[in-house]
């Protein structure tokens, strides 16, 4: 009824960690990166390298995460990156307020009107976009391995052992399973329509035409998702869910390696807090090497 991501056991350091360790460590890094005015690459870059090392230790095959990375790449480089380069918004005021050399200007015009203006692309905006992408990428490479390397049978147990209620734990468990289940239903519906001669690949008009041809799939997929949700509700009602505290079959225990990763996560967060509020370190600035490099292109 419900399916999961392409999880499979791997003999790796990452899978040997307690699931609570991985979740808590990820939260520590996210909180550290989202502290007010943490934009210094000397903080962001080490966190990115540590996260990248942990991602590589997961040993996830490229074919399993290729589509995920394509989506994330589009989101990072074409949405976050372009927004940072064009507007410089979403960060500190110094991105647009500090004097910065202009690399070039992009003319923007409202269609069917004579209204337009030139958007200056400065060195500070470009460096801000690089930092913004690096921050988001650091969070992404910590989150991506979780559904592919964490046993789906312990999602609920992990959140429950972290202190969440039974309802919240099951909510998080079902949330992790929603997208792959929806994707399975969509694939089944597409295959059924292909078997009936409904063509969606060989069409004139490119992507817009394909999107228009996919519209008839929305109703059956949504109906199937609704039916699946009702079945889950019935199954939980039959087991008297919510009438009393539940017992959990899986037992989780911390090992020395878990304490090391937890200590690392808390140390990173505390260090970022001390650097920010204790020494005023971490504000946005454009390093000299970047200015020299980009102006020399």
C-alpha positions in Angstrom: 0.0 0.0 0.0 2.7 2.5 1.0 6.1 2.4 -0.6 9.5 4.0 0.4 12.5 5.5 -1.3 15.1 3.2 -2.7 16.5 2.1 0.6 18.8 -0.8 0.9 21.3 -1.9 3.6 24.8 -0.8 3.0 27.8 -1.6 5.1 28.8 2.0 5.7 29.7 4.3 8.6 26.6 6.3 7.9 24.2 3.4 8.2 25.9 2.2 11.4 24.9 5.5 13.1 21.8 5.7 15.2 19.0 7.4 13.2 18.5 9.9 16.0 22.2 10.9 15.7 21.8 11.7 12.0 18.7 13.8 12.5 20.1 15.7 15.5 23.4 16.4 13.7 21.5 17.6 10.6 19.4 20.0 12.8 22.6 21.3 14.5 24.1 22.2 11.1 20.9 23.8 9.8 20.6 25.9 12.9 24.2 26.9 12.7 23.9 28.0 9.0 20.7 29.9 9.6 21.9 31.9 12.5 21.4 35.7 11.8 24.1 37.1 9.6 26.2 34.0 9.2 27.6 34.7 5.7 31.3 34.3 6.1 32.7 31.7 3.7 35.3 30.7 6.4 32.4 29.2 8.4 30.3 28.0 5.5 33.0 26.2 3.5 34.3 24.0 6.4 30.7 22.9 7.1 30.1 22.2 3.4 33.3 20.0 3.3 32.3 18.1 6.4 28.8 17.5 5.0 30.2 16.4 1.7 32.5 13.9 3.4 29.5 12.4 5.3 27.6 12.2 2.0 30.4 10.4 0.3 30.6 8.0 3.2 27.0 7.0 2.6 28.1 5.4 -0.8 24.8 6.1 -2.6 24.9 5.2 -6.2 24.4 8.0 -8.7 21.5 6.2 -10.5 19.5 6.3 -7.3 19.7 10.0 -6.7 20.2 11.4 -10.2 16.7 12.8 -10.5 16.9 14.3 -7.0 20.1 16.1 -7.8 18.7 17.4 -11.1 15.8 19.0 -9.3 18.1 20.4 -6.6 20.5 21.7 -9.1 17.7 23.5 -11.0 16.4 24.9 -7.7 19.8 26.1 -6.5 21.4 27.5 -9.6 18.4 28.8 -11.5 16.3 30.1 -8.6 18.5 30.8 -5.6 21.6 31.6 -7.6 19.9 33.9 -10.1 17.9 35.6 -7.4 21.1 36.4 -5.5 22.9 37.6 -8.6 20.1 39.8 -9.9 18.6 41.2 -6.7 21.0 40.4 -3.9 17.9 39.9 -1.7 17.5 37.2 1.0 20.7 38.1 2.8 22.3 41.0 4.7 21.8 44.6 3.5 25.5 44.9 3.0 25.2 42.9 -0.2 23.6 45.8 -2.0 24.8 48.7 0.2 28.5 48.2 0.2 30.4 49.8 -2.8 31.2 47.1 -5.3 32.5 47.0 -8.8 29.9 46.4 -11.5 30.7 43.5 -13.8 28.0 44.1 -16.3 24.3 45.1 -16.6 21.3 43.0 -17.7 18.5 44.9 -19.4 15.1 43.8 -18.2 11.9 45.0 -20.0 8.2 44.3 -19.2 6.7 42.6 -22.2 4.4 44.6 -24.5 5.5 47.9 -22.8 8.2 50.4 -23.0 9.0 50.0 -19.3 12.4 48.6 -18.6 15.6 49.1 -16.6 19.1 47.8 -16.3 20.0 45.5 -13.4 23.7 45.9 -12.4 25.5 42.7 -11.6 28.1 43.5 -9.0 31.0 41.5 -7.4 29.2 41.5 -4.0 25.9 40.1 -5.5 27.9 37.4 -7.3 29.8 36.4 -4.1 26.5 36.4 -2.2 24.9 34.0 -4.7 27.9 31.7 -4.3 27.6 31.7 -0.5 23.8 31.2 -0.7 24.2 28.2 -3.0 26.9 26.7 -0.8 24.7 27.1 2.3 21.7 25.4 0.7 23.9 22.7 -0.8 25.4 22.0 2.7 21.9 21.3 4.0 20.8 19.3 0.9 23.7 16.9 1.0 22.9 16.1 4.7 19.2 15.5 4.0 19.4 13.5 0.7 21.1 10.4 2.1 18.4 10.0 4.9 15.6 8.3 2.9 18.1 6.2 0.9 20.2 4.9 3.9 17.8 4.9 6.8 15.6 1.9 7.3 12.0 3.1 6.8 10.8 0.8 9.6 12.5 3.0 12.1 11.3 6.5 11.0 8.6 6.6 13.6 10.7 4.9 16.3 13.5 7.5 15.8 11.2 10.5 16.2 9.5 8.8 19.2 12.8 8.1 20.9 13.7 11.8 20.3 10.7 12.8 22.5 8.0 13.4 19.9 4.5 12.1 20.6 3.0 9.0 19.0 0.9 11.1 16.6 3.8 13.3 15.5 6.0 10.2 15.1 3.5 8.5 12.8 2.9 11.8 10.9 6.6 12.0 10.1 6.7 8.3 9.2 3.8 8.8 6.7 5.3 12.0 5.4 8.5 10.3 4.4 6.5 7.7 2.5 4.1 10.1 0.8 6.2 11.3 -2.1 7.5 7.8 -3.2 3.9 6.4 -2.9 2.6 9.3 -5.0 5.3 8.7 -7.6 4.4 5.0 -7.8 0.7 5.8 -8.3 1.6 8.3 -11.0 3.9 5.8 -12.8 1.2 3.1 -12.7 -1.3 5.5 -14.1 1.0 6.5 -16.9 1.8 2.9 -17.8 -1.9 2.0 -17.8 -2.6 4.9 -20.2 0.3 3.9 -22.5 -1.2 0.4 -22.6 -4.4 2.0 -24.0 -2.5 3.9 -26.7 -2.2 7.3 -25.0 1.0 8.9 -26.3 2.9 11.5 -24.3 6.5 11.1 -25.4 6.3 11.8 -29.2 4.5 15.1 -29.2 5.0 18.4 -31.1 5.3 21.5 -29.0 7.9 20.1 -26.5 7.6 20.4 -22.8 4.4 22.6 -22.7 2.6 20.1 -24.8 3.7 17.2 -22.6 2.5 19.0 -19.5 -0.9 19.6 -21.1 -1.1 15.9 -22.0 -0.3 15.0 -18.3 -3.3 16.9 -17.0 -5.7 14.0 -17.4 -3.6 12.0 -15.0 -4.2 14.3 -12.1 -7.7 13.1 -11.3 -6.9 9.3 -11.1 -3.7 9.9 -9.2 -5.4 12.2 -6.7 -8.2 9.7 -6.3 -5.8 6.8 -5.7 -3.9 8.9 -3.1 -7.2 9.6 -1.4 -8.1 5.9 -1.3 -4.6 5.0 0.0 -5.0 7.6 2.8 -8.4 6.2 3.7 -6.9 2.7 3.9 -4.2 4.0 6.2 -6.8 5.6 8.4 -8.8 2.4 8.6 -5.8 0.3 9.4 -4.8 2.7 12.3 -8.4 2.7 13.6 -8.5 -1.0 13.6 -5.3 -1.0 15.8 -6.9 1.5 18.2 -4.3 4.1 17.4 -4.5 7.2 19.7 -6.5 5.5 22.5 -3.4 4.9 24.6 0.3 5.2 24.5 1.9 2.8 22.0 4.7 0.4 22.6 7.5 0.3 20.0 9.1 -2.9 18.8 12.4 -1.4 17.7 15.0 -0.4 20.3 17.6 2.2 19.6 20.9 2.6 21.5 23.8 5.0 21.1 27.3 3.8 20.4 30.6 5.7 20.8 30.5 6.8 17.2 27.1 8.3 17.8 28.4 10.3 20.7 31.3 11.5 18.5 28.9 12.8 15.8 26.5 14.3 18.3 29.4 16.1 20.0 30.6 17.3 16.6 27.2 18.7 15.8 26.7 20.5 19.1 30.3 21.8 19.0 29.7 23.3 15.5 26.5 25.0 16.6 28.0 26.4 19.8 31.1 27.6 18.0 29.0 29.4 15.4 27.0 31.0 18.3 30.2 32.1 20.1 31.8 33.5 16.9 28.6 35.4 16.0 27.6 36.9 19.4 30.8 36.6 21.3 33.3 38.0 18.7 31.0 39.5 16.0 32.5 37.1 13.4 30.5 35.8 10.5 29.2 38.9 8.7 29.1 39.2 4.9 32.2 40.5 3.1 33.7 39.9 -0.3 37.2 38.3 0.0 40.0 40.0 -2.0 40.9 36.8 -3.9 37.4 36.5 -5.3 37.3 40.2 -6.4 40.7 39.9 -8.1 39.8 36.7 -9.8 36.4 37.7 -11.2 37.5 41.2 -12.2 40.5 39.6 -14.0 38.2 37.4 -16.2 
